Amino acid sequence: MRTYSWFTVMIGVVLLIAGCATTGDLRRIHSNLDNQIRLTNEKIAAVEQLSGGVKEEIAGLRGQDEKNAESVAALRGTLAENRAEVTEIREQIQQLKGSIDSLRRDLANATMRTAKQREDEEKGLRDRLDKLTFKVNFIENFLGIGKKDEPSEPAADKNGRPPAAAAKEAAPAGKSRPADKESQYAAAYDLFREGKYEKSREAFESFLRQHPETEFSDNAQFWIGECYYFEKKYEKAIVEYDKVVKNFPEGSKVPYALLKQGLSFLRLGDKASAKLLLQQVIKDFPNTSQARIARTRLAEIK
């Protein structure tokens, strides 16, 4: 505004100096100057308004930049968190893989343990079977079951007595004498079943003196050894079992006598002698229950 005022004054001075200007000319000049001043002011206002808008826009842009910077910072934070989560997830996956490997190893070990348990169970069952076979063997001996290799050997009746003894009871009185050896043998065996070992042994010894070579003689000799065994007189039992082997080598009681000799030596603590006899049973009678029992007992000797 000051610039235009000075400009107006200078023009007036010039006109006055020139002396040519009239009042009308001065008015026109003044009017033109006012229009120019007004236009100039409008332009200045427009420029100032435009400048203000630009400033506002710049301020808005700066604000937007700040917001964008904040958004970028937030996005970077989110990305960092995501990376951390991904890292954590990867660690969890590794842990899970480790757990899976551990479970697989445990499963393999459990399978191996199961197989070992099955083996132990099977061994236990075999041991039980051998022991039961051993008991059955004794029961057969106790019942006086005949020679399996000789069809003519009589079997025991349902009461455990030789059938010849039962036949004697049913035979006529006039034919009782041929059955004397059977009845004598049965009487001695009855004493054994009753646990009267001393009397049973004496009765079997008497039977052998009267009937040294009959189908019952090897059985009688074996039962003498059994009487001593159950009386825990193992040395004497060994001697009597040995008589079965030497005096009746073809008889069915030989594997029984050898086995019981070995067990008698075990009772006496003589493991070396017991091993030799048990090994002989396995060698000479490989497919018998006595051999199976001998193998079991050998495995138990340390």
FENKAKA-V8685 format. One record per residue. N is the residue number from 0. RES is the residue in one small letter. PSI is psi in degrees with one decimal (none if undefined). D_CENTER is the distance of its C-alpha to the mean C-alpha in whole Angstrom. Layout:
# FENKAKA-V8685
n=N res=RES psi=PSI d_center=D_CENTER
n=N res=RES psi=PSI d_center=D_CENTER
This chain:
# FENKAKA-V8685
n=0 res=m psi=-43.5 d_center=106
n=1 res=r psi=-35.8 d_center=108
n=2 res=t psi=-46.3 d_center=108
n=3 res=y psi=-35.1 d_center=109
n=4 res=s psi=-45.9 d_center=112
n=5 res=w psi=-37.3 d_center=113
n=6 res=f psi=-41.0 d_center=113
n=7 res=t psi=-44.5 d_center=115
n=8 res=v psi=-42.9 d_center=118
n=9 res=m psi=-41.1 d_center=118
n=10 res=i psi=-43.4 d_center=119
n=11 res=g psi=-41.0 d_center=122
n=12 res=v psi=-43.8 d_center=123
n=13 res=v psi=-44.4 d_center=123
n=14 res=l psi=-40.1 d_center=125
n=15 res=l psi=-42.0 d_center=127
n=16 res=i psi=-41.8 d_center=128
n=17 res=a psi=-31.0 d_center=129
n=18 res=g psi=9.0 d_center=131
n=19 res=c psi=-20.4 d_center=130
n=20 res=a psi=141.9 d_center=128
n=21 res=t psi=174.7 d_center=129
n=22 res=t psi=-39.5 d_center=128
n=23 res=g psi=-39.8 d_center=126
n=24 res=d psi=-40.8 d_center=124
n=25 res=l psi=-38.7 d_center=123
n=26 res=r psi=-40.4 d_center=122
n=27 res=r psi=-43.0 d_center=120
n=28 res=i psi=-42.3 d_center=119
n=29 res=h psi=-39.4 d_center=117
n=30 res=s psi=-41.6 d_center=116
n=31 res=n psi=-39.9 d_center=114
n=32 res=l psi=-37.8 d_center=113
n=33 res=d psi=-40.5 d_center=111
n=34 res=n psi=-43.5 d_center=110
n=35 res=q psi=-39.7 d_center=108
n=36 res=i psi=-40.4 d_center=107
n=37 res=r psi=-45.5 d_center=105
n=38 res=l psi=-41.6 d_center=104
n=39 res=t psi=-44.0 d_center=103
n=40 res=n psi=-39.4 d_center=101
n=41 res=e psi=-41.3 d_center=99
n=42 res=k psi=-41.6 d_center=98
n=43 res=i psi=-42.0 d_center=97
n=44 res=a psi=-41.3 d_center=96
n=45 res=a psi=-42.9 d_center=94
n=46 res=v psi=-43.4 d_center=92
n=47 res=e psi=-39.0 d_center=92
n=48 res=q psi=-42.3 d_center=90
n=49 res=l psi=-40.8 d_center=88
n=50 res=s psi=-39.1 d_center=87
n=51 res=g psi=-40.6 d_center=86
n=52 res=g psi=-40.3 d_center=84
n=53 res=v psi=-42.5 d_center=82
n=54 res=k psi=-43.2 d_center=82
n=55 res=e psi=-41.1 d_center=80
n=56 res=e psi=-41.1 d_center=78
n=57 res=i psi=-42.7 d_center=77
n=58 res=a psi=-40.2 d_center=76
n=59 res=g psi=-41.9 d_center=74
n=60 res=l psi=-40.8 d_center=73
n=61 res=r psi=-41.2 d_center=72
n=62 res=g psi=-40.7 d_center=70
n=63 res=q psi=-40.1 d_center=68
n=64 res=d psi=-41.9 d_center=67
n=65 res=e psi=-42.4 d_center=66
n=66 res=k psi=-41.8 d_center=64
n=67 res=n psi=-40.7 d_center=63
n=68 res=a psi=-41.8 d_center=62
n=69 res=e psi=-42.0 d_center=60
n=70 res=s psi=-43.1 d_center=58
n=71 res=v psi=-43.3 d_center=57
n=72 res=a psi=-42.8 d_center=56
n=73 res=a psi=-41.0 d_center=54
n=74 res=l psi=-41.8 d_center=53
n=75 res=r psi=-39.8 d_center=52
n=76 res=g psi=-42.8 d_center=50
n=77 res=t psi=-43.4 d_center=48
n=78 res=l psi=-40.3 d_center=47
n=79 res=a psi=-43.3 d_center=46
n=80 res=e psi=-41.2 d_center=44
n=81 res=n psi=-41.9 d_center=42
n=82 res=r psi=-39.9 d_center=42
n=83 res=a psi=-42.4 d_center=40
n=84 res=e psi=-41.6 d_center=38
n=85 res=v psi=-42.7 d_center=37
n=86 res=t psi=-43.5 d_center=36
n=87 res=e psi=-41.9 d_center=34
n=88 res=i psi=-41.8 d_center=32
n=89 res=r psi=-42.4 d_center=32
n=90 res=e psi=-41.8 d_center=30
n=91 res=q psi=-39.7 d_center=28
n=92 res=i psi=-42.8 d_center=27
n=93 res=q psi=-42.0 d_center=26
n=94 res=q psi=-41.7 d_center=24
n=95 res=l psi=-41.3 d_center=22
n=96 res=k psi=-41.9 d_center=22
n=97 res=g psi=-40.9 d_center=20
n=98 res=s psi=-39.7 d_center=18
n=99 res=i psi=-44.7 d_center=17
n=100 res=d psi=-41.7 d_center=16
n=101 res=s psi=-43.1 d_center=14
n=102 res=l psi=-39.5 d_center=12
n=103 res=r psi=-42.8 d_center=12
n=104 res=r psi=-42.9 d_center=11
n=105 res=d psi=-40.1 d_center=8
n=106 res=l psi=-43.2 d_center=7
n=107 res=a psi=-42.8 d_center=8
n=108 res=n psi=-39.9 d_center=6
n=109 res=a psi=-38.5 d_center=2
n=110 res=t psi=-42.6 d_center=5
n=111 res=m psi=-41.7 d_center=6
n=112 res=r psi=-38.6 d_center=4
n=113 res=t psi=-43.4 d_center=4
n=114 res=a psi=-41.8 d_center=8
n=115 res=k psi=-40.6 d_center=9
n=116 res=q psi=-40.2 d_center=8
n=117 res=r psi=-42.4 d_center=10
n=118 res=e psi=-43.5 d_center=13
n=119 res=d psi=-40.8 d_center=13
n=120 res=e psi=-42.1 d_center=14
n=121 res=e psi=-41.0 d_center=16
n=122 res=k psi=-42.6 d_center=18
n=123 res=g psi=-40.6 d_center=18
n=124 res=l psi=-40.6 d_center=20
n=125 res=r psi=-41.6 d_center=22
n=126 res=d psi=-42.8 d_center=23
n=127 res=r psi=-39.9 d_center=24
n=128 res=l psi=-43.1 d_center=26
n=129 res=d psi=-40.3 d_center=28
n=130 res=k psi=-40.6 d_center=29
n=131 res=l psi=-39.6 d_center=30
n=132 res=t psi=-39.6 d_center=32
n=133 res=f psi=-42.4 d_center=33
n=134 res=k psi=-41.8 d_center=34
n=135 res=v psi=-39.9 d_center=36
n=136 res=n psi=-45.0 d_center=38
n=137 res=f psi=-40.4 d_center=39
n=138 res=i psi=-40.1 d_center=40
n=139 res=e psi=-41.9 d_center=42
n=140 res=n psi=-44.9 d_center=44
n=141 res=f psi=-35.4 d_center=45
n=142 res=l psi=-3.9 d_center=46
n=143 res=g psi=33.5 d_center=48
n=144 res=i psi=137.5 d_center=46
n=145 res=g psi=-176.3 d_center=49
n=146 res=k psi=120.7 d_center=48
n=147 res=k psi=-25.3 d_center=46
n=148 res=d psi=-6.5 d_center=48
n=149 res=e psi=112.4 d_center=51
n=150 res=p psi=-25.2 d_center=52
n=151 res=s psi=-9.9 d_center=55
n=152 res=e psi=123.6 d_center=53
n=153 res=p psi=147.8 d_center=53
n=154 res=a psi=162.8 d_center=50
n=155 res=a psi=151.3 d_center=50
n=156 res=d psi=-176.4 d_center=51
n=157 res=k psi=-16.1 d_center=49
n=158 res=n psi=5.0 d_center=50
n=159 res=g psi=6.4 d_center=49
n=160 res=r psi=144.6 d_center=52
n=161 res=p psi=142.2 d_center=53
n=162 res=p psi=-24.7 d_center=55
n=163 res=a psi=-35.0 d_center=58
n=164 res=a psi=-40.4 d_center=58
n=165 res=a psi=-36.1 d_center=58
n=166 res=a psi=-33.7 d_center=61
n=167 res=k psi=-40.2 d_center=63
n=168 res=e psi=-31.7 d_center=63
n=169 res=a psi=-10.2 d_center=64
n=170 res=a psi=154.8 d_center=66
n=171 res=p psi=155.9 d_center=70
n=172 res=a psi=-32.8 d_center=72
n=173 res=g psi=-14.0 d_center=74
n=174 res=k psi=28.1 d_center=71
n=175 res=s psi=-23.9 d_center=69
n=176 res=r psi=-41.8 d_center=69
n=177 res=p psi=-19.3 d_center=67
n=178 res=a psi=11.2 d_center=64
n=179 res=d psi=-41.7 d_center=65
n=180 res=k psi=-37.6 d_center=62
n=181 res=e psi=-44.9 d_center=60
n=182 res=s psi=-35.8 d_center=60
n=183 res=q psi=-43.2 d_center=61
n=184 res=y psi=-43.2 d_center=57
n=185 res=a psi=-37.5 d_center=56
n=186 res=a psi=-42.2 d_center=57
n=187 res=a psi=-38.5 d_center=56
n=188 res=y psi=-36.1 d_center=52
n=189 res=d psi=-39.7 d_center=53
n=190 res=l psi=-38.3 d_center=53
n=191 res=f psi=-43.9 d_center=50
n=192 res=r psi=-30.7 d_center=48
n=193 res=e psi=-1.6 d_center=50
n=194 res=g psi=12.8 d_center=49
n=195 res=k psi=73.4 d_center=52
n=196 res=y psi=-39.6 d_center=51
n=197 res=e psi=-45.8 d_center=54
n=198 res=k psi=-38.2 d_center=57
n=199 res=s psi=-42.7 d_center=54
n=200 res=r psi=-43.9 d_center=55
n=201 res=e psi=-37.8 d_center=58
n=202 res=a psi=-40.7 d_center=59
n=203 res=f psi=-37.9 d_center=57
n=204 res=e psi=-40.8 d_center=59
n=205 res=s psi=-39.7 d_center=62
n=206 res=f psi=-43.6 d_center=61
n=207 res=l psi=-34.1 d_center=60
n=208 res=r psi=-36.7 d_center=64
n=209 res=q psi=-31.1 d_center=65
n=210 res=h psi=72.9 d_center=63
n=211 res=p psi=-21.8 d_center=62
n=212 res=e psi=75.0 d_center=61
n=213 res=t psi=176.8 d_center=60
n=214 res=e psi=-12.0 d_center=57
n=215 res=f psi=-3.3 d_center=55
n=216 res=s psi=-44.1 d_center=56
n=217 res=d psi=-34.8 d_center=53
n=218 res=n psi=-44.2 d_center=51
n=219 res=a psi=-43.2 d_center=53
n=220 res=q psi=-39.7 d_center=53
n=221 res=f psi=-40.1 d_center=49
n=222 res=w psi=-26.7 d_center=49
n=223 res=i psi=-45.7 d_center=52
n=224 res=g psi=-39.6 d_center=49
n=225 res=e psi=-38.7 d_center=46
n=226 res=c psi=-46.5 d_center=49
n=227 res=y psi=-38.3 d_center=49
n=228 res=y psi=-45.4 d_center=45
n=229 res=f psi=-17.3 d_center=45
n=230 res=e psi=1.0 d_center=47
n=231 res=k psi=27.3 d_center=45
n=232 res=k psi=74.9 d_center=48
n=233 res=y psi=-33.9 d_center=46
n=234 res=e psi=-45.6 d_center=49
n=235 res=k psi=-35.0 d_center=51
n=236 res=a psi=-41.3 d_center=48
n=237 res=i psi=-41.8 d_center=47
n=238 res=v psi=-43.0 d_center=51
n=239 res=e psi=-37.6 d_center=51
n=240 res=y psi=-37.7 d_center=48
n=241 res=d psi=-31.9 d_center=50
n=242 res=k psi=-33.4 d_center=53
n=243 res=v psi=-45.7 d_center=51
n=244 res=v psi=-41.5 d_center=50
n=245 res=k psi=-41.4 d_center=54
n=246 res=n psi=-25.0 d_center=56
n=247 res=f psi=60.8 d_center=54
n=248 res=p psi=-22.0 d_center=52
n=249 res=e psi=-1.6 d_center=52
n=250 res=g psi=163.3 d_center=51
n=251 res=s psi=-11.6 d_center=47
n=252 res=k psi=-1.2 d_center=47
n=253 res=v psi=-50.4 d_center=46
n=254 res=p psi=-34.3 d_center=42
n=255 res=y psi=-45.3 d_center=42
n=256 res=a psi=-41.8 d_center=44
n=257 res=l psi=-43.3 d_center=43
n=258 res=l psi=-46.3 d_center=39
n=259 res=k psi=-29.2 d_center=41
n=260 res=q psi=-46.1 d_center=43
n=261 res=g psi=-43.3 d_center=40
n=262 res=l psi=-33.6 d_center=38
n=263 res=s psi=-42.9 d_center=41
n=264 res=f psi=-36.3 d_center=41
n=265 res=l psi=-42.7 d_center=38
n=266 res=r psi=-31.9 d_center=39
n=267 res=l psi=-4.5 d_center=42
n=268 res=g psi=7.3 d_center=40
n=269 res=d psi=84.1 d_center=41
n=270 res=k psi=-33.9 d_center=38
n=271 res=a psi=-48.3 d_center=40
n=272 res=s psi=-38.2 d_center=42
n=273 res=a psi=-42.6 d_center=39
n=274 res=k psi=-43.7 d_center=37
n=275 res=l psi=-43.7 d_center=40
n=276 res=l psi=-41.0 d_center=41
n=277 res=l psi=-39.1 d_center=37
n=278 res=q psi=-35.0 d_center=37
n=279 res=q psi=-38.9 d_center=41
n=280 res=v psi=-45.6 d_center=39
n=281 res=i psi=-38.9 d_center=36
n=282 res=k psi=-47.0 d_center=39
n=283 res=d psi=-25.8 d_center=42
n=284 res=f psi=64.8 d_center=40
n=285 res=p psi=-27.4 d_center=37
n=286 res=n psi=33.8 d_center=36
n=287 res=t psi=163.5 d_center=37
n=288 res=s psi=-30.1 d_center=34
n=289 res=q psi=-37.4 d_center=36
n=290 res=a psi=-40.2 d_center=35
n=291 res=r psi=-41.0 d_center=31
n=292 res=i psi=-39.8 d_center=32
n=293 res=a psi=-40.0 d_center=33
n=294 res=r psi=-42.2 d_center=30
n=295 res=t psi=-44.3 d_center=28
n=296 res=r psi=-33.8 d_center=30
n=297 res=l psi=-39.4 d_center=31
n=298 res=a psi=-26.0 d_center=27
n=299 res=e psi=-17.5 d_center=27
n=300 res=i psi=127.7 d_center=30
n=301 res=k psi=none d_center=30
